[in-house]
Amino acid sequence: MRLFVALDLPADVRETLALMRGSMPGVQWVPAENHHITLRFIGEITDRHRLEEIDLTLSRLAWQPFEISLAQADIREGLTADSLMIGVERTRQLDALQSQVESALRRAGCPPAKRRFQPAITLGHFFPNQRADAIKWVQRHNLFRSKPISVEHVTLFESMRSQGEHVYVPREEYAWQPDMPLIPEEE
């Protein structure tokens, strides 16, 4: 199983982001149902015991609900293709939740994250020779801002290939638990 932990998006936010699709030719657009904010990519897990450890440690996450907003379009350069992105405004609460997820997964035996946390939503992929068009796309959508989105759960997703496309299947949802004491942040 190829797994990652993310914030799932409400349907209305996905619909709003989907309206940006098709506004640049030649882009491989990400299906709206796959829009999410990755907190931590885990990778391939084949050991059932490790999967149970991941589930247990994620079930112990504790945080107070908070809000985030999506804002600004951007480009992220990749090795073979670049991506059109919508940014996520960084908050202390978002960074603390991501840090807690990272610590929990390390306790479950996962290796440290390979990339620094950069919250964003990937809308589509394009070839580097399309950067001039991508810059125009960013300029058209750079003032985008979503309504506040409440963060009350994190989701463990499995990434599967289906007919050549990635399909992200939610495997487990971990909701904030008001009766559970907050776990102090580890340093």
BAZA-583338 format. One line per field, with one value per atom (N, C-alpha, C): atom name; residue in one letter; x, y, z. Coordinates in steps of 0.02 Angstrom, whole numbers, plus 50000, padded with zeros to 5 digits. Layout:
N
fimi (CA|...);
badren (A|...);
xx (X|...);
yy (Y|...);
zz (Z|...);
This chain:
187
fimi (N|CA|C|N|CA|C|N|CA|C|N|CA|C|N|CA|C|N|CA|C|N|CA|C|N|CA|C|N|CA|C|N|CA|C|N|CA|C|N|CA|C|N|CA|C|N|CA|C|N|CA|C|N|CA|C|N|CA|C|N|CA|C|N|CA|C|N|CA|C|N|CA|C|N|CA|C|N|CA|C|N|CA|C|N|CA|C|N|CA|C|N|CA|C|N|CA|C|N|CA|C|N|CA|C|N|CA|C|N|CA|C|N|CA|C|N|CA|C|N|CA|C|N|CA|C|N|CA|C|N|CA|C|N|CA|C|N|CA|C|N|CA|C|N|CA|C|N|CA|C|N|CA|C|N|CA|C|N|CA|C|N|CA|C|N|CA|C|N|CA|C|N|CA|C|N|CA|C|N|CA|C|N|CA|C|N|CA|C|N|CA|C|N|CA|C|N|CA|C|N|CA|C|N|CA|C|N|CA|C|N|CA|C|N|CA|C|N|CA|C|N|CA|C|N|CA|C|N|CA|C|N|CA|C|N|CA|C|N|CA|C|N|CA|C|N|CA|C|N|CA|C|N|CA|C|N|CA|C|N|CA|C|N|CA|C|N|CA|C|N|CA|C|N|CA|C|N|CA|C|N|CA|C|N|CA|C|N|CA|C|N|CA|C|N|CA|C|N|CA|C|N|CA|C|N|CA|C|N|CA|C|N|CA|C|N|CA|C|N|CA|C|N|CA|C|N|CA|C|N|CA|C|N|CA|C|N|CA|C|N|CA|C|N|CA|C|N|CA|C|N|CA|C|N|CA|C|N|CA|C|N|CA|C|N|CA|C|N|CA|C|N|CA|C|N|CA|C|N|CA|C|N|CA|C|N|CA|C|N|CA|C|N|CA|C|N|CA|C|N|CA|C|N|CA|C|N|CA|C|N|CA|C|N|CA|C|N|CA|C|N|CA|C|N|CA|C|N|CA|C|N|CA|C|N|CA|C|N|CA|C|N|CA|C|N|CA|C|N|CA|C|N|CA|C|N|CA|C|N|CA|C|N|CA|C|N|CA|C|N|CA|C|N|CA|C|N|CA|C|N|CA|C|N|CA|C|N|CA|C|N|CA|C|N|CA|C|N|CA|C|N|CA|C|N|CA|C|N|CA|C|N|CA|C|N|CA|C|N|CA|C|N|CA|C|N|CA|C|N|CA|C|N|CA|C|N|CA|C|N|CA|C|N|CA|C|N|CA|C|N|CA|C|N|CA|C|N|CA|C|N|CA|C|N|CA|C|N|CA|C|N|CA|C|N|CA|C|N|CA|C|N|CA|C|N|CA|C|N|CA|C|N|CA|C|N|CA|C|N|CA|C|N|CA|C|N|CA|C|N|CA|C|N|CA|C|N|CA|C|N|CA|C|N|CA|C|N|CA|C|N|CA|C|N|CA|C|N|CA|C|N|CA|C|N|CA|C|N|CA|C|N|CA|C);
badren (M|M|M|R|R|R|L|L|L|F|F|F|V|V|V|A|A|A|L|L|L|D|D|D|L|L|L|P|P|P|A|A|A|D|D|D|V|V|V|R|R|R|E|E|E|T|T|T|L|L|L|A|A|A|L|L|L|M|M|M|R|R|R|G|G|G|S|S|S|M|M|M|P|P|P|G|G|G|V|V|V|Q|Q|Q|W|W|W|V|V|V|P|P|P|A|A|A|E|E|E|N|N|N|H|H|H|H|H|H|I|I|I|T|T|T|L|L|L|R|R|R|F|F|F|I|I|I|G|G|G|E|E|E|I|I|I|T|T|T|D|D|D|R|R|R|H|H|H|R|R|R|L|L|L|E|E|E|E|E|E|I|I|I|D|D|D|L|L|L|T|T|T|L|L|L|S|S|S|R|R|R|L|L|L|A|A|A|W|W|W|Q|Q|Q|P|P|P|F|F|F|E|E|E|I|I|I|S|S|S|L|L|L|A|A|A|Q|Q|Q|A|A|A|D|D|D|I|I|I|R|R|R|E|E|E|G|G|G|L|L|L|T|T|T|A|A|A|D|D|D|S|S|S|L|L|L|M|M|M|I|I|I|G|G|G|V|V|V|E|E|E|R|R|R|T|T|T|R|R|R|Q|Q|Q|L|L|L|D|D|D|A|A|A|L|L|L|Q|Q|Q|S|S|S|Q|Q|Q|V|V|V|E|E|E|S|S|S|A|A|A|L|L|L|R|R|R|R|R|R|A|A|A|G|G|G|C|C|C|P|P|P|P|P|P|A|A|A|K|K|K|R|R|R|R|R|R|F|F|F|Q|Q|Q|P|P|P|A|A|A|I|I|I|T|T|T|L|L|L|G|G|G|H|H|H|F|F|F|F|F|F|P|P|P|N|N|N|Q|Q|Q|R|R|R|A|A|A|D|D|D|A|A|A|I|I|I|K|K|K|W|W|W|V|V|V|Q|Q|Q|R|R|R|H|H|H|N|N|N|L|L|L|F|F|F|R|R|R|S|S|S|K|K|K|P|P|P|I|I|I|S|S|S|V|V|V|E|E|E|H|H|H|V|V|V|T|T|T|L|L|L|F|F|F|E|E|E|S|S|S|M|M|M|R|R|R|S|S|S|Q|Q|Q|G|G|G|E|E|E|H|H|H|V|V|V|Y|Y|Y|V|V|V|P|P|P|R|R|R|E|E|E|E|E|E|Y|Y|Y|A|A|A|W|W|W|Q|Q|Q|P|P|P|D|D|D|M|M|M|P|P|P|L|L|L|I|I|I|P|P|P|E|E|E|E|E|E|E|E|E);
xx (50042|50000|50044|50028|50064|50022|50047|50006|50032|49985|50003|49948|49967|49920|49906|49842|49824|49761|49750|49687|49643|49587|49538|49502|49477|49444|49369|49331|49259|49240|49183|49161|49156|49132|49125|49192|49243|49311|49339|49328|49350|49317|49253|49217|49246|49261|49291|49358|49399|49464|49456|49405|49393|49377|49349|49333|49396|49453|49516|49545|49519|49542|49523|49564|49549|49566|49588|49605|49675|49710|49775|49780|49788|49792|49855|49851|49909|49927|49884|49898|49863|49897|49866|49835|49769|49735|49722|49731|49717|49641|49611|49539|49521|49465|49444|49439|49419|49412|49480|49535|49602|49633|49599|49627|49631|49688|49700|49762|49776|49836|49877|49932|49974|50009|50001|50038|50102|50098|50157|50149|50195|50197|50231|50201|50229|50266|50236|50267|50236|50273|50249|50254|50198|50196|50168|50208|50186|50179|50209|50208|50144|50102|50038|50050|50102|50118|50133|50172|50188|50125|50080|50017|49976|49974|49938|49970|50036|50071|50055|50053|50036|49965|49918|49849|49844|49876|49873|49902|49959|49991|49951|49921|49881|49816|49790|49729|49740|49802|49819|49835|49828|49840|49789|49811|49766|49780|49728|49735|49668|49668|49606|49590|49526|49508|49532|49549|49571|49551|49562|49543|49605|49601|49653|49618|49656|49631|49679|49652|49693|49703|49763|49776|49834|49826|49877|49894|49902|49925|50001|50031|50103|50123|50187|50217|50268|50268|50321|50358|50423|50463|50480|50476|50492|50548|50566|50620|50600|50540|50518|50458|50420|50362|50355|50324|50310|50237|50218|50150|50120|50054|50016|49988|49998|49981|49936|49898|49863|49893|49916|49949|49901|49928|49891|49925|49887|49917|49942|50005|50036|50008|49992|49973|50012|50016|50050|50016|49949|49912|49925|49927|49941|50011|50060|50128|50134|50098|50099|50068|50012|49980|50026|50056|50101|50160|50187|50243|50223|50162|50136|50128|50104|50098|50167|50215|50284|50312|50305|50330|50295|50230|50192|50215|50226|50247|50318|50360|50427|50423|50379|50370|50343|50306|50278|50329|50390|50443|50453|50419|50429|50492|50529|50588|50567|50612|50596|50573|50532|50509|50569|50564|50619|50615|50555|50544|50520|50538|50514|50439|50401|50329|50315|50281|50260|50186|50141|50070|50045|50016|49988|49944|49905|49862|49884|49900|49920|49857|49853|49796|49810|49874|49890|49965|49984|50055|50064|50122|50136|50211|50229|50300|50335|50400|50437|50434|50424|50421|50355|50310|50248|50250|50309|50314|50287|50294|50267|50191|50158|50085|50068|50110|50098|50104|50151|50158|50096|50068|50006|49949|49946|49895|49900|49962|49973|49950|49966|49945|49869|49834|49760|49729|49762|49733|49769|49814|49855|49817|49760|49721|49670|49672|49625|49632|49576|49575|49511|49517|49458|49427|49367|49337|49376|49372|49406|49381|49428|49413|49429|49381|49390|49429|49480|49521|49500|49461|49437|49457|49489|49513|49571|49609|49660|49641|49664|49645|49707|49706|49757|49731|49767|49747|49793|49764|49804|49803|49861|49868|49870|49820|49816|49817|49841|49839|49779|49740|49681|49677|49684|49682|49731|49791|49844|49841|49789|49783|49788|49809|49810|49740|49720|49657|49676|49653|49668|49607|49616|49561|49571|49524|49529|49525|49574|49575|49552|49567|49548|49547|49500|49496|49507|49547|49563|49538|49484|49454|49485|49482|49505|49459|49487|49449|49449|49393|49392|49406|49393|49405|49477|49516|49584|49629|49671|49716|49765|49781|49829|49898|49930|49997|50046|50091|50140|50184|50201|50243|50312|50338|50406|50455|50514|50564|50612);
yy (49941|50000|50062|50109|50172|50224|50248|50288|50359|50403|50470|50496|50544|50576|50646|50663|50728|50757|50820|50853|50848|50816|50811|50878|50894|50959|50950|50999|50996|50999|50970|50966|51035|51085|51151|51182|51169|51195|51158|51093|51055|51081|51096|51123|51190|51232|51297|51288|51243|51230|51199|51157|51125|51176|51233|51285|51314|51305|51330|51282|51221|51171|51193|51176|51191|51261|51302|51371|51379|51324|51324|51260|51266|51206|51166|51100|51057|51035|51050|51031|50965|50922|50861|50879|50892|50916|50860|50874|50826|50825|50765|50761|50795|50830|50867|50822|50759|50714|50697|50712|50699|50760|50817|50876|50866|50881|50873|50914|50918|50950|50896|50877|50824|50850|50812|50827|50786|50724|50681|50623|50616|50558|50502|50443|50386|50341|50323|50279|50210|50163|50094|50058|50030|49991|49922|49871|49803|49761|49784|49748|49766|49716|49728|49756|49733|49758|49833|49854|49926|49966|49939|49972|49981|49930|49935|49987|49990|50040|50111|50120|50185|50205|50158|50171|50189|50151|50164|50232|50248|50311|50371|50365|50419|50427|50372|50376|50414|50424|50459|50533|50557|50629|50669|50726|50769|50842|50878|50949|50982|51047|51086|51102|51100|51119|51190|51202|51268|51278|51337|51352|51368|51351|51369|51401|51437|51465|51449|51440|51431|51500|51512|51578|51575|51609|51620|51559|51571|51520|51522|51466|51463|51406|51403|51350|51315|51248|51210|51171|51184|51150|51079|51032|50963|50939|50876|50847|50838|50811|50798|50840|50864|50906|50957|51013|51064|51058|51092|51087|51156|51161|51220|51207|51254|51244|51301|51285|51335|51329|51385|51384|51378|51360|51356|51404|51450|51497|51460|51471|51437|51467|51424|51445|51404|51430|51395|51327|51326|51264|51212|51234|51187|51158|51201|51176|51128|51143|51099|51032|51032|50968|50927|50959|50923|50895|50933|50911|50851|50853|50797|50734|50742|50685|50656|50700|50677|50638|50665|50630|50563|50562|50500|50447|50466|50417|50392|50435|50411|50360|50373|50325|50259|50261|50200|50165|50192|50159|50184|50238|50266|50309|50308|50351|50425|50470|50542|50563|50615|50642|50664|50653|50672|50745|50773|50842|50885|50948|50997|51009|51019|51030|51097|51092|51151|51141|51166|51151|51185|51145|51169|51115|51134|51087|51086|51028|51021|51018|51064|51065|51031|51033|51003|51002|50964|50957|50978|51008|51031|51024|51027|51020|51087|51086|51148|51196|51170|51216|51256|51244|51281|51334|51349|51395|51464|51489|51555|51555|51502|51497|51488|51451|51440|51505|51547|51611|51654|51652|51689|51660|51593|51561|51585|51586|51609|51681|51723|51793|51799|51758|51761|51737|51691|51660|51680|51727|51742|51774|51804|51835|51787|51724|51675|51670|51665|51653|51615|51562|51522|51550|51527|51540|51498|51514|51473|51401|51355|51283|51257|51225|51198|51132|51126|51065|51029|50975|50936|50863|50844|50775|50773|50720|50704|50636|50623|50562|50524|50459|50415|50392|50410|50392|50338|50298|50252|50279|50281|50303|50240|50234|50176|50199|50155|50169|50135|50173|50145|50174|50132|50153|50211|50204|50253|50315|50323|50382|50361|50409|50398|50409|50365|50371|50370|50420|50423|50400|50344|50313|50325|50357|50366|50299|50283|50220|50228|50284|50296|50371|50393|50463|50468|50516|50526|50595|50596|50659|50684|50750|50777|50750|50740|50710|50758|50791|50843|50816|50752|50724|50700|50697|50674|50734|50727|50783|50796|50859|50876|50849|50820|50793|50851|50860|50914|50902|50957|50951|50927|50882|50857|50903|50907|50949|50907);
zz (50000|50000|50000|49956|49953|49991|50048|50094|50103|50122|50143|50190|50232|50279|50253|50250|50221|50253|50238|50255|50194|50202|50148|50143|50084|50074|50067|50091|50083|50008|49991|49922|49889|49925|49894|49877|49917|49902|49841|49838|49780|49716|49720|49662|49640|49688|49672|49637|49663|49632|49562|49555|49490|49436|49455|49406|49374|49405|49378|49325|49324|49276|49205|49158|49089|49068|49117|49100|49073|49062|49029|48988|48922|48880|48894|48883|48888|48958|49006|49076|49090|49126|49151|49218|49217|49277|49326|49389|49442|49452|49454|49466|49532|49534|49593|49655|49646|49704|49734|49699|49726|49760|49761|49793|49869|49897|49968|49987|50051|50077|50112|50082|50111|50174|50228|50289|50292|50266|50267|50219|50171|50128|50167|50167|50203|50155|50100|50051|50052|50025|50018|50085|50108|50170|50152|50163|50148|50211|50265|50329|50368|50380|50415|50485|50519|50586|50582|50533|50526|50512|50471|50457|50520|50563|50626|50672|50672|50713|50689|50622|50594|50614|50608|50627|50701|50744|50815|50833|50806|50824|50797|50737|50711|50751|50778|50818|50883|50902|50964|50954|50893|50881|50922|50946|50985|50968|50950|50934|50941|50945|50944|50872|50852|50784|50769|50707|50686|50614|50588|50520|50479|50415|50366|50307|50267|50205|50149|50090|50030|50000|49976|49947|49898|49843|49792|49750|49688|49640|49636|49618|49613|49566|49553|49512|49555|49553|49586|49532|49528|49477|49500|49453|49467|49422|49429|49389|49316|49305|49236|49216|49265|49251|49307|49292|49342|49362|49417|49441|49453|49440|49458|49528|49573|49643|49668|49719|49759|49829|49856|49921|49979|50036|50098|50146|50174|50221|50282|50299|50356|50421|50467|50534|50584|50644|50698|50710|50707|50720|50665|50602|50547|50554|50567|50576|50635|50690|50749|50733|50696|50678|50633|50584|50539|50578|50624|50665|50708|50734|50775|50732|50670|50625|50610|50596|50582|50641|50701|50761|50771|50761|50770|50721|50659|50608|50622|50648|50666|50723|50771|50826|50800|50745|50715|50670|50667|50629|50559|50540|50473|50472|50418|50414|50411|50428|50426|50355|50354|50290|50248|50183|50138|50117|50121|50099|50156|50153|50201|50188|50241|50235|50200|50143|50105|50086|50129|50117|50053|50010|49947|49918|49868|49832|49760|49734|49664|49621|49573|49528|49462|49440|49376|49364|49313|49294|49222|49208|49140|49126|49063|49044|49050|49066|49075|49015|48955|48897|48896|48945|48950|49006|49031|49088|49074|49013|48997|49006|48982|48992|49066|49101|49173|49212|49194|49228|49217|49157|49144|49185|49192|49232|49305|49331|49400|49408|49360|49364|49365|49326|49324|49390|49424|49484|49549|49546|49604|49661|49648|49702|49732|49710|49736|49812|49845|49917|49933|49971|49990|50053|50066|50131|50182|50246|50296|50296|50304|50304|50374|50405|50472|50469|50511|50515|50578|50568|50625|50620|50564|50557|50507|50512|50461|50432|50372|50337|50314|50324|50296|50228|50174|50106|50078|50034|49994|49923|49892|49823|49779|49734|49691|49618|49574|49502|49473|49434|49401|49331|49282|49212|49199|49226|49214|49257|49297|49340|49413|49454|49526|49554|49598|49634|49708|49745|49817|49856|49891|49927|50002|50036|50108|50143|50185|50221|50293|50323|50393|50405|50446|50465|50540|50560|50630|50650|50689|50710|50774|50783|50847|50901|50959|51014|51073|51085|51137|51206|51218|51285|51295|51241|51247|51264|51315|51332|51275|51266|51213|51230|51181|51190|51184|51231|51224|51163|51129|51069|51088|51047|51058|51022|51048|51016|50977);
